[in-house]
Amino acid sequence: MSNSPEPAVAPAESTKTEKLGAPVERKWHVKSEFTPEMLQEMEKLLPTKLSRAVAASLAGCIHCGMCSDACHYSVSIPEDKTLLPAYKADRFRKWYKYRFDWMGRIFPAFVGAKPLTKELAEDMYDKLFGGCTMCRRCTFNCPMGVDYGLMVRGARGILTQVGRVPENLQDTVDTHYNHGNNMAVPQDEFVETIEWIEEELQSEDGCENFKIPVDKKGARYFLTLNPREPKYYPLTIQASAKVLNAAGVDFTISSRYWDLTNYALFNGCDPDAKLFSQWQVDDVKRLGCEYLLAGECGHGYRALRWESPNWVGGVPFKITSMMELMAKIVQDGRIKLDKSVWDGHRFTYHDSCNIARSGGVMEEPRIIIRAAVNDFVEMEHNREQSFCCGGGGGALAMPEFAKRRIAAGKIKADEIRATGADHCLQSCHNCTDQLKEIVDHYGIKAKVMNLAELLSPAIVL
């Protein structure tokens, strides 16, 4: 197992035979249980994860319990007290106090300090991977400003480094590392898919001249996609391209590093997170674009907009999102919309955690929605106070925790039902999949769709 992946080859001109991803393929050695050697390695790794912010969060909790009502796990599954945020964080904090708190070394029982054991490590794995989506809603309710998301990611990083990581989650990261995107879509297949989507778009009335440029140098916007779109949801690419063409936006899609996702944000592996970001940065520079445009993906937007500049040491271009660009298009009057196409339907909107709470994009989606429909109803908790749907933090890539994930989505399902909406809008593919599962599981008649899919049918050409 390599802790520091080798960087990929420098971006070059696209060819259909080009090998994308890292030069040497990798398969992480995932372990099913902790061994004494793994615990020893964790002891060595702990200091490397203690940034000032993580250490402050580990030391700052006063166990007031105000986070309990903020967590979708503890609210939706109140009978399980081990899902309270303070309890989950204490799996990591007990070990930290035993190592670095002077009271923890002298009077461990008094401050709840414990040495790292196999049992504590297993509990940490269960609660910090399977009982937290790093949505950071608890952080917004914490009077001490404890950043649970940052703390949990640090702990996950240690677990991942020693190989105790959910296998499907790590496989997603490995696939991105080996192939340049997390679904191993070959370059030539991707280009052919985009060409087919362009043909479908041009078959729509009024769209005969619309284009989806690939590798266009000097385009203003470098549009990124979630791999689920070319693989399973091509109509979302078509909808986005229709909006951009109708507004006269100069954009392109790369044939190389078009994947905006970064699942290393979820497993806590910083070298991989930096590597995936660097690929994207180098590809934007290769095409000479002014903006890196994040498609409708929650963690992808956060990883590109707020994390990548830190991981790679700054970028020589601007970063924005489809949500922000579409809102500007609407406000500037660059497209004309016919609200009547959605008459008879009620809409609500789910604020994805990484877009709203950790990304600051809250009013832009509402500008888009109100311009396109007549009947829009907010959920009880919205914007930065929105409850996580339950699909974040890589939860959808951890089937071993699927039952708990669906149960934790009950509070979100209840709020969707209370609006009476028959359409639930969002701007994130993980949210799409989770919301579809919970509305079906809890018997709610609501269609889940993203913002480009809302705008596209309403455009007057």
C-alpha positions in Angstrom: 0.0 0.0 0.0 1.5 3.3 -1.1 0.8 6.3 1.2 2.1 8.8 -1.3 0.9 8.1 -4.8 3.2 9.1 -7.6 2.0 12.0 -9.7 0.4 11.4 -13.1 2.1 12.2 -16.3 1.8 15.9 -17.3 -1.2 16.7 -19.4 -0.6 16.6 -23.2 -2.7 16.9 -26.3 -5.7 14.5 -26.2 -5.5 11.3 -28.2 -7.9 8.4 -28.3 -5.1 6.0 -27.3 -3.9 8.1 -24.3 -3.5 6.5 -20.9 -5.2 8.7 -18.4 -4.9 8.4 -14.6 -1.7 7.5 -12.8 1.1 5.8 -14.8 1.1 2.7 -12.5 -2.3 1.2 -11.5 -2.9 0.6 -7.8 -5.2 -1.6 -5.7 -5.5 -0.5 -2.0 -5.1 -3.4 0.5 -8.3 -3.1 2.4 -8.4 -4.9 5.8 -11.5 -6.5 7.4 -10.3 -6.1 11.0 -7.6 -4.4 13.0 -4.3 -6.1 13.8 -1.7 -5.0 16.4 0.5 -3.8 13.6 -2.2 -1.6 12.3 -2.8 -0.1 15.7 0.9 0.7 16.0 0.9 2.4 12.6 -2.2 4.4 13.7 -0.2 5.7 16.7 2.5 6.9 14.4 0.0 8.6 12.0 -2.0 10.4 14.7 0.3 13.5 15.0 0.3 14.0 11.2 -3.4 14.6 11.3 -3.4 17.1 14.1 -3.6 20.4 12.3 -4.4 23.4 14.5 -8.1 23.2 13.5 -8.4 19.5 14.2 -6.6 19.7 17.5 -8.8 22.6 18.6 -11.9 20.7 17.7 -10.7 17.6 19.6 -10.0 19.7 22.6 -13.0 22.1 22.4 -16.0 19.9 23.0 -17.8 20.6 26.4 -20.4 17.9 25.9 -23.3 20.3 26.1 -25.4 18.1 23.8 -26.5 20.9 21.6 -25.3 19.0 18.5 -27.7 16.1 19.2 -30.7 17.9 17.6 -28.6 18.9 14.6 -27.6 15.4 13.4 -29.9 13.6 10.9 -28.7 10.3 12.4 -29.6 11.1 16.0 -32.9 12.8 15.0 -34.0 10.0 12.7 -32.8 7.2 14.9 -33.3 8.6 18.4 -33.2 5.1 20.1 -29.5 4.7 19.2 -27.6 7.0 21.6 -24.3 6.0 20.0 -25.2 8.1 17.0 -25.1 11.3 18.9 -22.4 13.6 17.4 -20.5 14.0 20.7 -20.5 10.2 21.2 -19.2 9.6 17.7 -16.5 12.2 17.9 -15.5 10.8 21.3 -14.3 7.6 19.6 -11.5 9.7 18.2 -11.3 12.2 21.1 -10.7 9.5 23.8 -7.6 8.3 22.0 -6.4 11.8 21.4 -6.7 12.8 25.0 -4.8 9.7 26.1 -1.9 10.7 23.9 -1.8 14.5 24.1 -3.9 15.7 27.1 -1.8 15.9 30.3 -4.9 15.1 32.4 -5.6 12.2 30.1 -2.2 10.7 30.9 -2.5 11.3 34.7 -6.2 10.8 35.3 -7.6 9.2 32.1 -10.9 8.1 33.6 -11.6 11.7 34.8 -11.4 13.1 31.2 -12.6 10.0 29.4 -9.2 9.2 27.9 -8.6 5.7 26.6 -5.6 4.0 24.9 -6.1 2.8 21.4 -7.4 -0.7 21.4 -8.9 -3.0 18.7 -12.3 -2.4 20.2 -12.0 1.4 20.2 -10.6 1.4 16.7 -13.5 -0.8 15.4 -16.0 1.6 17.1 -14.2 4.5 15.4 -14.5 2.8 12.0 -18.2 2.0 12.6 -19.2 5.5 13.8 -17.0 7.7 11.7 -17.5 6.0 8.4 -21.0 4.4 8.9 -22.6 7.0 11.2 -21.5 10.4 9.9 -21.7 12.1 6.5 -19.4 15.0 7.5 -22.4 17.3 6.7 -21.2 19.8 9.4 -24.7 20.7 10.5 -23.7 19.9 14.1 -20.8 22.3 13.7 -23.3 25.2 12.9 -25.1 24.3 16.2 -21.9 24.0 18.4 -21.3 26.9 20.8 -17.6 26.1 20.8 -17.3 25.9 17.0 -16.1 22.3 17.0 -15.7 21.3 13.3 -16.9 17.7 13.3 -16.5 17.3 9.6 -12.8 18.2 9.7 -12.2 16.1 12.7 -14.0 13.0 11.2 -12.1 13.4 7.9 -8.8 13.4 9.9 -9.8 10.2 11.7 -10.9 8.6 8.4 -7.6 9.5 6.9 -5.7 7.5 9.6 -8.0 4.5 9.2 -7.6 4.6 5.4 -3.9 4.7 5.6 -3.8 1.5 7.6 -6.3 -0.2 5.3 -9.4 -0.1 7.4 -11.7 1.6 5.0 -15.0 0.6 3.3 -14.0 -1.4 0.3 -16.4 0.2 -2.2 -15.4 3.7 -1.1 -11.7 2.9 -1.6 -12.4 1.1 -4.9 -14.0 4.4 -6.1 -10.8 6.3 -5.2 -8.6 3.7 -6.8 -10.7 3.7 -10.0 -10.2 7.5 -10.2 -6.5 7.1 -9.6 -6.1 4.4 -12.2 -8.4 5.7 -15.0 -8.7 9.5 -14.5 -12.4 9.3 -13.5 -14.2 7.3 -10.8 -16.2 5.1 -13.2 -13.3 4.1 -15.5 -15.1 5.6 -18.6 -12.6 5.2 -21.4 -11.6 8.5 -23.2 -12.9 7.4 -26.6 -16.1 6.2 -25.2 -16.6 9.4 -23.3 -16.0 11.5 -26.5 -18.5 9.3 -28.4 -21.1 9.8 -25.7 -20.7 13.6 -25.8 -21.1 13.5 -29.6 -24.2 11.4 -29.3 -25.7 13.8 -26.7 -24.9 16.7 -29.0 -26.9 14.9 -31.8 -29.8 14.4 -29.4 -29.7 18.0 -28.4 -29.7 19.2 -32.0 -32.8 17.1 -32.6 -34.8 19.4 -30.3 -36.8 22.2 -31.9 -34.8 25.3 -32.0 -31.5 23.6 -31.0 -30.3 22.7 -34.4 -27.1 24.8 -34.1 -26.3 24.0 -30.5 -22.9 22.5 -29.8 -21.1 20.6 -27.0 -17.5 21.5 -27.8 -14.8 19.1 -26.7 -11.2 20.3 -26.1 -11.9 23.8 -27.4 -8.9 25.9 -26.5 -9.5 29.4 -25.2 -13.2 28.7 -24.2 -14.3 30.8 -21.3 -15.7 28.0 -19.2 -14.2 24.5 -18.6 -17.3 22.5 -17.8 -16.8 19.5 -15.5 -19.2 16.5 -15.0 -20.1 13.9 -12.5 -19.2 10.4 -14.1 -22.7 9.3 -13.3 -23.9 11.6 -16.1 -22.2 10.1 -19.1 -22.6 6.6 -17.6 -26.3 6.7 -16.4 -27.8 10.2 -16.8 -26.8 11.6 -20.2 -30.0 13.7 -20.3 -28.6 15.9 -17.5 -25.6 16.7 -19.7 -28.1 17.5 -22.6 -30.1 19.8 -20.3 -27.0 21.7 -19.1 -25.7 22.1 -22.6 -29.1 23.4 -23.7 -29.1 26.1 -21.0 -25.5 27.1 -21.8 -26.1 27.2 -25.6 -29.4 29.2 -25.2 -27.6 31.8 -23.1 -24.7 32.0 -25.5 -22.1 30.8 -23.0 -18.7 30.0 -24.4 -17.8 26.6 -22.9 -16.0 23.3 -23.5 -15.7 19.9 -22.0 -12.3 18.2 -21.8 -11.8 14.7 -23.2 -9.3 14.1 -20.4 -9.9 15.2 -16.8 -13.6 16.1 -17.0 -14.5 14.3 -13.7 -15.2 16.9 -11.0 -15.6 14.3 -8.2 -13.0 13.7 -5.6 -13.8 10.8 -3.3 -10.5 11.3 -1.5 -12.4 14.1 0.3 -14.4 11.2 1.9 -11.7 8.7 2.7 -9.4 11.3 4.0 -6.4 10.5 1.8 -4.7 13.9 1.2 -2.2 12.8 -1.5 -4.9 11.4 -3.7 -7.1 14.5 -3.1 -4.2 16.7 -4.2 -3.4 14.5 -7.2 -7.0 14.5 -8.6 -7.1 18.3 -8.1 -3.8 18.8 -9.9 -5.0 16.8 -12.9 -8.0 19.1 -13.2 -5.9 22.3 -12.7 -3.4 21.2 -15.3 -6.2 20.4 -17.8 -7.8 23.8 -17.4 -4.4 25.4 -18.0 -3.9 23.2 -21.1 -7.1 24.5 -22.7 -6.5 28.1 -21.5 -9.9 28.6 -19.9 -10.8 31.5 -17.7 -13.2 29.6 -15.4 -13.4 26.1 -14.0 -17.1 25.4 -14.0 -18.2 22.8 -11.5 -21.3 20.9 -12.7 -24.2 20.0 -10.4 -22.4 17.9 -7.8 -22.2 18.8 -4.1 -18.9 17.5 -2.9 -17.4 18.0 -6.4 -18.2 21.8 -6.1 -16.7 22.0 -2.6 -13.6 20.0 -3.6 -13.0 22.2 -6.7 -14.0 25.6 -5.3 -12.8 25.5 -1.7 -10.4 22.6 -1.3 -8.4 22.4 -4.5 -6.6 25.8 -4.2 -5.4 24.7 -0.8 -4.3 21.2 -1.9 -2.4 22.5 -5.0 -1.2 25.8 -3.7 -3.5 28.2 -5.6 -4.9 28.3 -9.2 -4.4 30.8 -12.1 -8.1 30.8 -13.0 -11.5 31.4 -11.5 -13.8 28.7 -10.1 -17.6 28.9 -10.1 -20.5 26.5 -10.3 -23.4 25.7 -12.6 -25.8 27.0 -9.9 -24.1 30.3 -9.8 -23.8 30.6 -13.5 -27.4 29.7 -14.2 -28.6 32.2 -11.6 -26.5 34.9 -13.3 -27.9 33.9 -16.7 -31.4 34.3 -15.4 -30.8 37.6 -13.6 -29.1 39.0 -16.7 -32.1 38.0 -18.9 -30.0 35.9 -21.2 -32.7 33.3 -21.5 -36.5 33.6 -21.6 -38.5 31.2 -19.5 -42.1 30.0 -19.7 -43.3 29.1 -16.2 -46.5 27.6 -17.6 -44.7 24.4 -18.6 -44.6 23.5 -14.9 -48.1 24.7 -13.9 -49.9 22.1 -11.9 -46.7 21.0 -10.1 -45.3 22.0 -6.7 -41.6 22.2 -6.1 -39.3 22.1 -3.1 -35.5 22.3 -2.9 -33.0 20.4 -0.9 -29.9 22.3 0.0 -27.0 19.9 -0.5 -24.6 20.2 2.5 -21.4 20.8 0.5 -23.1 23.4 -1.7 -24.9 25.4 0.9 -23.5 24.8 4.4 -19.9 24.2 3.3 -20.1 26.1 0.0 -22.1 29.2 0.6 -24.4 28.8 -2.4 -27.9 29.3 -1.0 -29.8 32.1 -2.8 -28.7 31.2 -6.4 -30.8 28.0 -6.6 -33.8 30.0 -5.4 -33.3 32.6 -8.1 -33.3 29.9 -10.7 -36.4 28.1 -9.3 -38.5 31.2 -8.8 -37.8 32.2 -12.4 -38.9 28.9 -13.7 -42.0 27.9 -11.6 -45.0 29.4 -10.0 -45.4 27.0 -7.0 -42.3 26.7 -4.8 -42.4 25.7 -1.1 -39.4 25.7 1.2 -38.7 22.8 3.6 -38.9 23.6 7.3 -35.1 23.5 7.5 -33.4 25.1 4.6 -30.2 26.9 3.5 -27.4 26.4 6.0 -29.8 24.7 8.4 -30.9 22.1 5.9 -30.7 18.5 7.1 -28.4 16.2 5.2 -30.3 13.8 3.0 -28.1 11.0 4.3 -26.2 10.3 1.1 -23.1 12.6 1.7 -19.7 11.8 3.0 -19.4 8.8 0.6 -22.3 7.0 2.3 -23.6 5.7 -1.0 -20.3 4.0 -1.6 -20.6 2.1 1.7 -23.2 -0.7 1.1 -22.4 -2.2 4.5 -24.0 0.8 6.2 -27.0 1.1 3.7 -29.7 0.2 6.3 -28.5 2.9 8.6 -28.2 5.4 5.7 -31.8 4.9 4.7 -33.0 5.2 8.3 -31.0 8.4 8.8 -32.8 9.9 5.8 -36.2 9.8 7.6 -36.1 13.5 8.8 -35.4 14.7 5.2 -38.2 12.4 3.8 -40.6 13.8 6.4 -39.8 17.4 5.5 -40.3 16.7 1.7 -43.7 15.1 2.5 -44.7 18.1 4.6 -44.2 20.5 1.7 -46.8 18.6 -0.5 -44.3 18.9 -3.4 -44.4 16.5 -6.3 -40.9 17.5 -7.4 -37.9 17.7 -5.2 -35.1 19.7 -6.7 -31.4 19.5 -5.8 -28.0 20.1 -7.4 -26.0 17.0 -6.4 -25.8 13.5 -7.8 -25.2 11.8 -4.5 -28.3 13.7 -3.2 -30.2 12.5 -6.4 -29.5 8.9 -5.6 -30.2 9.1 -1.9 -33.4 11.2 -2.3 -34.7 8.8 -4.9 -34.2 6.0 -2.4 -35.8 7.7 0.6 -38.8 9.0 -1.2 -39.4 5.5 -2.5 -38.7 3.9 0.8 -41.0 6.3 2.8 -43.8 6.2 0.2 -43.5 9.8 -1.1 -44.8 10.7 -4.6 -42.1 13.1 -5.6 -39.8 13.2 -8.6 -36.2 14.1 -8.0 -34.4 16.3 -10.5 -31.6 18.9 -10.8 -31.7 22.6 -11.7 -30.6 22.3 -15.3 -33.4 19.7 -15.9 -35.8 22.3 -14.4 -34.7 25.1 -16.7 -34.2 23.2 -19.9 -38.0 22.5 -20.7 -38.9 26.1 -19.7 -36.6 27.8 -22.1 -38.3 29.7 -24.9 -36.1 29.5 -28.0 
